[in-house]
Amino acid sequence: MTTETIHRRSNGTIDIDFYRARAAKQRRALLKVYAHKLARTLRKAAAASWRWLTPPRRPMPDPGAVMLIAGAAVRKSRL
């Protein structure tokens, strides 16, 4: 448990503005960390989807074209 002195003003009242400013500073720091993590995740997702959506570098053969398959010429043995 943390024990710290309570910030008070010169008239003895508790300085609420100090605690509000400190809480706002902590929220900004926390949101900054989460924003960086979210941005990193979105960059990775965008890169993965870009790779998935882009066509392959080598063009695919036309489906209507005739495919020629080269095979080795093998002499059939007569038995």
JOBEL-V351830 format. One line per field, one symbol per residue. ss: DSSP state (H for helix, E for strand, - for the rest). psi: psi as a letter, one per 20 degrees, with the letter a starting at -180 (. if undefined). burial: + if it has 16 or more other C-alpha atoms within 10 Angstrom, else -. Layout:
BEGIN
ss->???
psi->???
burial->???
END
This chain:
BEGIN
ss->-------E-----E-HHHHHHHHHHHHHHHHHHHHHHHHHHHHHHHHHHHHHH--------------------------
psi->pppqqppqrhjiqpnhhghggghhghgggghgghhgggggghgghggghghhhqqqhpqqqphiqpppppqpppppqp.
burial->-------------------------------------------------------------------------------
END
